[in-house]
Amino acid sequence: MLSTQKTGLALGLFFAIMHAAWQALVWVGSAQTYLNWILQQHSLKMGVTVAAFNATAAITLVIVSFATGYVFGWVFALVWNRVRK
């Protein structure tokens, strides 16, 4: 049986850490290079430009990502537990 609380926290932390890492790349100025490399690896050419770092937007992104991950993890554990009964 999965704990809804622990699963939600684990997925929420994963989402938040991934988005915090992205914001760190934006902050140090490496995000555009990384994004261009990722797009090239997928044979994509898009005119996407990374905006300047905005601390308020970065914090909001990490918080919303955590909350979204928590909800997905919680729902996943709930469904998993009901299906496995």
Helices and strands as residue ranges (DSSP letters): H 4-28, H 31-41, H 55-83
